[in-house]
Amino acid sequence: MPSMLDAVVVGAGPNGLTAAVELARRGFSVAVFEARDSVGGGARTEELTLPGFRHDPCSAAHPLGINSPAFRAMPLDRYGLEWLHPDLPMAHPFTDGTAAVLSRSVAETAASFGPRDAGPYRRLVEPFLAKWDTLARDFMSLPLTALPRDPVTLARFGLAGLPPATWLMRRFKDERARTLFSGLVAHVMAPLDGFATGAIGLVFALAAHARGWPVARGGSQSISDALTAYLKDLGGTVHTDYEVKRLDDLPPARAYIFDTSPTALARIAGFGNYYEGYRYGPGVFKIDYALDGPVPWTAPEARRAGTVQIGGNTAEIDAALRAASREGRAPDKPFMITVQPGVADPGRAPEGKQVFWAYGHVPNGWTGDLTDAIERQLERFAPGFRDLVLARATAGPAELAIRNANYVGGDIGSGAASGIQLLLRPKLSLFPYTTPHPAVYICSSATPPGPGVHGMSGHNAAKAVWRRLRQEP
């Protein structure tokens, strides 16, 4: 290791690894330090239940990963990353045995909503889909780390997406379209009447139409492993099982980049109460299942989908979100996101078996057990589900925070995605990656564009770092 590195990255999650790669690609010397004994952060794969069942403890399906401008600019396929697509990116079943779907095809998606909402949906998404790659780069670079390539389309997107999702959903006349779109917004655990929640739903829908919601072959760990292998080929180094408690624990460097929560950064760097106004959002209660066969969904479409949203209707979804985020209680009927990777990647489990992933939202730091409520919801849409359970691994907010220190209180988004904090985080600043110390930066999901395995927070932070390093002697 050189006596003085250009950059040190703390945390080997997707954002920390992406920041390290971006700097190493530009000729800077980089070292990464990770507290756990392996890389991954929110993109890991482990045998949590039974031998041969490979589970993703956090992120499993990757609409933002395959659409990430940062990942798409890297040769990650050479390092083992392969995206696998289910027949349908996502399905949202109803209690009558039917489902609305989010398909790669706009026409198929619109048809699943019924005749009254097919036209409004096409008119909503098609103008943006035609310019998706440019829009995605502009949207995921906010605040302005680069001038918008298409400011007109970005402004039109803002007009549609900045109001609450409840406003945008007025375009739809029937419950099927409103329910599916409500579920898309709920991926960031934000109540439907929040600022800019319409943009969240639009991004997920457009990402599916553009490139799908794939899983990574072998598990999400392959994303982290590919980033690590590429970094090492570029000359970077990675040190695991190395907990950083203060800046003095790190080697000398011109810049330090933290893929950590703002709380952890303030403690390590001695920033005191600098981030005291930063709010953490609801936690989740997650269950990883080893199943004796495919989930017995009543709706045929759900059997073909990689991701399945669970919520009876818009009112039920909104009530679940409000309970967890505003009322301080666990919902009786939790809104759930579930992923069945075996639909596209059967090698995750022994032949004839399945791994299955489900979580519901709970208040931050909640200490109860949501297992029964989750399984009652699953039985509504997949009768006989419980009969297939071979083993389950449950993780509430406390367990999730132990697995990943960035998940404060079980908040897998590393910060509430509500109010102005949805766009400007962790401080009200157009320079969110900088800190009070000129050599210290933050690149975690607590910075724009926020949660998800996409690496763009790391990419944007690295851009701020290399601009400063190039100005120095």
Secondary structure, 3 states (H helix, E strand, C coil): CCCCEEEEEECCCHHHHHHHHHHHHCCCCEEEECCCCCCCCCCCCECCCCCCCCECCCCCCCHHHHCCHHHHCCCHHHHCCCEECCCEEEEEECCCCCEEEECCCHHHHHHHHCHHHHHHHHHHHHHHHCCHHHHHHHHHCCCCCCCCCCHHHHHHHHHHHCCCHHHHHHHCCCHHHHHHHHHHHHCCCCCCCCCCHHHHHHHHHHHHHHHCCCEECCCCHHHHHHHHHHHHHCCCEEECCCCCCCHHHCCCEEEEEECCCHHHHHHHHCCCCCCCCCCCCCEEEEEEEEECCCCCCCCHHHHCEEEEEECCCHHHHHHHHHHHHCCCCCCCCCCEEEECHHHCCHHHCCCCCEEEEEEEEECCCCCCCCHHHHHHHHHHHCCCHHHHEEEEEEECHHHHHHHCCCCHHHCCCCCCCCHHHHCCCCCCCCCCCECCCCCEEECCCCCCCCCCCCCHHHHHHHHHHHHHHHHCC
